[in-house]
Amino acid sequence: MQRRREPVRRDLSIDGARLCYFEWGAARANAPSILLAHATGFHARVWDATIEALDPDVHVIAIDQRGHGRSSKQGPFTWERFGADLIAMVDAIGAPKLIGVGHSMGGHAMVQAAAARPQRFERLVLVDPVIMDPAMYAAAARVAMKPADHPTSKRKNDWTSWREMFERFEHRGTFALWRPDVLEDYCRFGVVEASDGGGFELGCPPIVEASIYSQSTGRNINELFARVTAPVVILRAKQRQGARDVMDFSNSPTWPGLAKAFPNARDVYLPHLTHFIPMQDPQLVARFVTSADAEA
């Protein structure tokens, strides 16, 4: 597939950490820029296929969040910290108005940014944003999991190439449902040269990913919803029934009542898709980024 021109890589220092981000095009006075925030364990370039489906003149910024991709592996890796980083990113970039798009943990962080800087956001697209029923946060706080005990801490972290990673995942679990070009982007940009100089390792180290997952119920942002004045669209995958296994990404972890908690939001239920909505149907996500009135 022929892709649009390559983005420019840039780096930004935030509280002593170096955060990498990628930029397509330039900000325009008469059009909003698009700010993209990825999920736990992912990176900025998983959005490439979504960006490809947008108008080629649009200005796009996608961030490698702290501990991911080519950004510093410097903690803390709390959900509040990811929100603070995104607020600092909003302050640093020159775009006057933004469409904030966040997947999973990135959606949680985007709400924090929009609540802190409401005048900067034209609207939000939250893609299965892992914002849970407020009652779940209090209950989950009593059952903390150590990062070393989380299954993601055991992920394979040594690779001969990104192609080895692709071949390992292409027919495995929910990865098999992804568009192949998105899985290729996930693998190609998801590994970095190994610290020992031999081969490659994950851009998000397994213990970092595990640390983030183990704290997913540590930041209840329910009190922030009223401060989000921009219109919000929530794309929500198939709702789970009963208890959820920590590694089950086939269903949505998002609170079904979330849209009603915002001043101006609508829920778009997508029962044919898994939590990995942008990986299965990037064009659908692009439609909602392009138009607030889009339909599934």
Secondary structure per residue as TSV (DSSP state, phi and psi in degrees):
chain	resnum	aa	ss	phi	psi
A	1	M	-	360.0	130.5
A	2	Q	-	-77.4	130.2
A	3	R	-	-105.9	157.0
A	4	R	-	-65.2	172.9
A	5	R	-	-55.8	152.5
A	6	E	-	-67.6	148.0
A	7	P	-	-76.9	166.7
A	8	V	E	-92.6	130.1
A	9	R	E	-85.9	134.6
A	10	R	E	-133.1	162.2
A	11	D	E	-130.2	145.4
A	12	L	E	-135.8	134.4
A	13	S	E	-93.5	123.2
A	14	I	E	-131.0	114.6
A	15	D	T	49.6	45.1
A	16	G	T	83.6	-6.6
A	17	A	E	-102.5	144.6
A	18	R	E	-95.4	117.8
A	19	L	E	-107.4	127.9
A	20	C	E	-90.9	141.8
A	21	Y	E	-144.2	162.0
A	22	F	E	-120.5	141.2
A	23	E	E	-129.2	129.1
A	24	W	E	-110.6	124.5
A	25	G	S	73.9	-164.0
A	26	A	-	-136.6	153.6
A	27	A	-	-62.3	142.6
A	28	R	B	-122.5	141.0
A	29	A	T	-65.9	-28.5
A	30	N	T	-103.1	11.0
A	31	A	B	-147.2	142.1
A	32	P	-	-71.4	151.2
A	33	S	E	-91.2	161.4
A	34	I	E	-112.1	127.0
A	35	L	E	-112.6	122.3
A	36	L	E	-112.7	132.4
A	37	A	E	-126.8	125.1
A	38	H	-	-85.1	176.7
A	39	A	-	-86.3	169.4
A	40	T	T	-56.3	132.5
A	41	G	T	82.8	-2.2
A	42	F	-	-103.0	-154.3
A	43	H	-	-164.8	173.0
A	44	A	G	-59.9	-35.3
A	45	R	G	-81.3	-1.5
A	46	V	G	-69.4	-11.4
A	47	W	G	-87.3	-2.7
A	48	D	H	-53.5	-44.2
A	49	A	H	-68.3	-35.5
A	50	T	H	-64.5	-44.5
A	51	I	H	-62.8	-37.3
A	52	E	H	-60.4	-29.9
A	53	A	T	-85.3	-2.5
A	54	L	S	-89.8	167.7
A	55	D	-	-55.4	130.8
A	56	P	T	-64.7	-15.0
A	57	D	T	-90.4	-5.0
A	58	V	-	-72.9	147.3
A	59	H	-	-91.7	124.8
A	60	V	E	-128.8	137.3
A	61	I	E	-127.0	127.7
A	62	A	E	-124.7	129.3
A	63	I	E	-101.7	141.1
A	64	D	-	-86.1	107.9
A	65	Q	-	-68.6	159.9
A	66	R	T	-45.4	129.3
A	67	G	T	84.8	0.1
A	68	H	S	-122.2	155.6
A	69	G	T	54.2	-123.0
A	70	R	T	-104.6	12.1
A	71	S	S	-84.9	164.4
A	72	S	-	-59.3	145.0
A	73	K	-	-95.1	51.8
A	74	Q	-	-114.5	121.2
A	75	G	S	-76.7	-173.1
A	76	P	-	-78.1	153.0
A	77	F	-	-106.2	52.2
A	78	T	-	-92.8	157.3
A	79	W	H	-67.9	-29.6
A	80	E	H	-67.2	-37.2
A	81	R	H	-65.5	-39.2
A	82	F	H	-64.8	-36.9
A	83	G	H	-65.5	-42.7
A	84	A	H	-63.2	-38.7
A	85	D	H	-62.6	-41.2
A	86	L	H	-69.6	-35.2
A	87	I	H	-61.9	-43.8
A	88	A	H	-63.4	-36.7
A	89	M	H	-63.5	-44.6
A	90	V	H	-58.9	-41.2
A	91	D	H	-67.3	-31.1
A	92	A	H	-83.4	-30.7
A	93	I	S	-84.5	153.1
A	94	G	-	-86.9	-6.3
A	95	A	-	-62.4	127.5
A	96	P	S	-69.3	-37.5
A	97	K	S	-132.3	146.7
A	98	L	E	-129.8	146.2
A	99	I	E	-103.9	112.8
A	100	G	E	-91.6	125.9
A	101	V	E	-125.1	121.7
A	102	G	E	-135.7	135.1
A	103	H	E	-106.3	130.2
A	104	S	T	57.6	-124.4
A	105	M	H	-56.9	-32.0
A	106	G	H	-64.5	-31.1
A	107	G	H	-70.7	-39.3
A	108	H	H	-59.4	-46.2
A	109	A	H	-65.8	-36.8
A	110	M	H	-66.2	-35.4
A	111	V	H	-64.0	-40.8
A	112	Q	H	-60.2	-42.1
A	113	A	H	-67.1	-43.4
A	114	A	H	-67.9	-31.1
A	115	A	H	-72.1	-34.7
A	116	A	H	-79.9	-30.4
A	117	R	-	-130.7	59.9
A	118	P	G	-60.1	-29.3
A	119	Q	G	-70.6	-15.1
A	120	R	G	-90.0	-15.6
A	121	F	E	-105.7	126.6
A	122	E	E	-80.3	-39.4
A	123	R	E	-168.2	169.9
A	124	L	E	-125.4	145.0
A	125	V	E	-122.5	109.1
A	126	L	E	-103.5	115.6
A	127	V	E	-99.5	100.7
A	128	D	S	42.0	67.5
A	129	P	-	-79.3	11.5
A	130	V	-	51.2	45.1
A	131	I	-	-108.9	115.6
A	132	M	-	-99.3	169.2
A	133	D	-	-53.0	129.4
A	134	P	H	-51.1	-32.6
A	135	A	H	-65.7	-25.9
A	136	M	H	-71.3	-30.3
A	137	Y	H	-65.2	-44.0
A	138	A	H	-64.9	-40.4
A	139	A	H	-69.1	-42.8
A	140	A	H	-69.6	-27.0
A	141	A	T	-62.6	-21.6
A	142	R	T	-84.8	-8.3
A	143	V	S	-127.5	75.8
A	144	A	-	-82.1	141.7
A	145	M	-	-112.0	132.7
A	146	K	-	-72.7	140.3
A	147	P	G	-51.9	-39.6
A	148	A	G	-66.3	-18.4
A	149	D	G	-92.3	-9.7
A	150	H	S	-77.9	139.6
A	151	P	G	-55.5	-32.0
A	152	T	G	-68.1	-18.0
A	153	S	G	-67.2	-16.6
A	154	K	G	-98.9	10.2
A	155	R	-	-60.8	146.5
A	156	K	-	-61.2	129.4
A	157	N	-	-123.9	6.0
A	158	D	-	-121.9	125.3
A	159	W	B	-134.8	143.5
A	160	T	S	-78.8	-27.3
A	161	S	-	-167.4	168.1
A	162	W	H	-67.0	-26.7
A	163	R	H	-66.5	-36.3
A	164	E	H	-60.1	-42.6
A	165	M	H	-63.3	-43.5
A	166	F	H	-60.2	-47.8
A	167	E	H	-65.1	-29.7
A	168	R	H	-71.8	-34.0
A	169	F	H	-99.5	-19.6
A	170	E	T	-61.7	-25.0
A	171	H	T	-118.4	23.0
A	172	R	S	-112.4	122.4
A	173	G	G	51.4	-139.3
A	174	T	G	-70.3	-17.8
A	175	F	G	-60.0	-31.3
A	176	A	G	-66.5	-16.8
A	177	L	G	-90.2	-9.3
A	178	W	S	-72.4	154.2
A	179	R	-	-64.2	133.8
A	180	P	H	-57.0	-35.1
A	181	D	H	-69.3	-31.3
A	182	V	H	-72.0	-40.8
A	183	L	H	-62.5	-37.5
A	184	E	H	-63.0	-43.4
A	185	D	H	-62.6	-41.8
A	186	Y	H	-58.0	-42.3
A	187	C	H	-79.2	-45.2
A	188	R	H	-59.4	-43.7
A	189	F	T	-100.1	1.2
A	190	G	T	-92.9	-3.0
A	191	V	E	-119.9	151.9
A	192	V	E	-130.0	164.1
A	193	E	E	-59.5	135.3
A	194	A	-	-63.5	145.8
A	195	S	T	-62.5	-25.1
A	196	D	T	-89.2	4.0
A	197	G	S	84.0	0.7
A	198	G	S	-117.1	114.9
A	199	G	S	73.0	-149.7
A	200	F	E	-134.4	158.2
A	201	E	E	-137.2	165.6
A	202	L	E	-64.5	138.8
A	203	G	S	-66.2	-25.6
A	204	C	S	-111.9	101.5
A	205	P	-	-54.7	142.8
A	206	P	H	-52.3	-39.5
A	207	I	H	-70.0	-28.8
A	208	V	H	-69.8	-47.0
A	209	E	H	-58.7	-44.7
A	210	A	H	-62.7	-38.3
A	211	S	H	-62.3	-40.1
A	212	I	H	-68.0	-46.4
A	213	Y	H	-61.4	-40.0
A	214	S	H	-68.6	-15.3
A	215	Q	T	-108.4	14.3
A	216	S	T	-62.9	-22.0
A	217	T	T	-103.2	15.8
A	218	G	S	-90.0	-5.4
A	219	R	-	-136.9	95.6
A	220	N	-	-82.7	115.6
A	221	I	-	-105.3	20.7
A	222	N	G	-54.3	-34.3
A	223	E	G	-71.9	-11.4
A	224	L	G	-89.2	-17.4
A	225	F	G	-58.5	-39.1
A	226	A	G	-65.0	-21.2
A	227	R	G	-84.7	-9.4
A	228	V	-	-86.4	99.8
A	229	T	-	-87.9	-16.9
A	230	A	S	-75.4	152.0
A	231	P	-	-61.7	144.7
A	232	V	E	-127.6	135.3
A	233	V	E	-115.0	130.3
A	234	I	E	-112.8	116.4
A	235	L	E	-93.9	119.1
A	236	R	E	-123.3	127.2
A	237	A	E	-76.7	-178.4
A	238	K	-	-52.4	128.3
A	239	Q	B	-73.2	136.3
A	240	R	-	-78.6	156.1
A	241	Q	-	-116.1	123.9
A	242	G	S	79.7	-164.6
A	243	A	-	-68.3	149.9
A	244	R	-	-111.0	130.2
A	245	D	-	-67.3	144.7
A	246	V	T	-62.5	-22.1
A	247	M	T	-108.6	16.4
A	248	D	-	-91.6	105.7
A	249	F	-	-105.8	13.5
A	250	S	S	-76.1	-25.1
A	251	N	S	-117.0	169.1
A	252	S	B	-83.8	135.3
A	253	P	-	-93.4	3.4
A	254	T	S	-84.5	139.8
A	255	W	-	-60.1	120.7
A	256	P	T	-60.7	-25.7
A	257	G	T	-89.0	9.8
A	258	L	H	-59.9	-42.8
A	259	A	H	-59.1	-35.9
A	260	K	H	-71.5	-15.3
A	261	A	H	-83.8	-16.4
A	262	F	S	-91.8	155.2
A	263	P	S	-63.4	-33.3
A	264	N	S	-148.0	87.6
A	265	A	E	-145.7	155.3
A	266	R	E	-132.7	147.3
A	267	D	E	-100.3	130.3
A	268	V	E	-117.2	107.9
A	269	Y	E	-89.8	128.4
A	270	L	E	-125.6	73.6
A	271	P	T	-67.2	-11.5
A	272	H	T	-87.9	-2.1
A	273	L	S	-117.9	155.7
A	274	T	-	-89.6	-177.5
A	275	H	S	-56.6	-24.3
A	276	F	-	-88.4	55.9
A	277	I	H	-56.4	-48.8
A	278	P	H	-66.9	-21.5
A	279	M	H	-83.1	-28.9
A	280	Q	H	-87.0	-40.0
A	281	D	-	-141.3	72.8
A	282	P	H	-62.8	-28.1
A	283	Q	H	-68.8	-35.1
A	284	L	H	-62.7	-46.1
A	285	V	H	-60.4	-42.2
A	286	A	H	-61.3	-35.5
A	287	R	H	-62.8	-40.9
A	288	F	H	-74.7	-27.7
A	289	V	H	-69.3	-38.3
A	290	T	H	-72.2	-39.5
A	291	S	-	-138.1	130.3
A	292	A	T	-67.8	-19.0
A	293	D	T	-98.7	11.1
A	294	A	-	-61.2	155.9
A	295	E	-	-123.4	151.3
A	296	A	-	-71.4	360.0
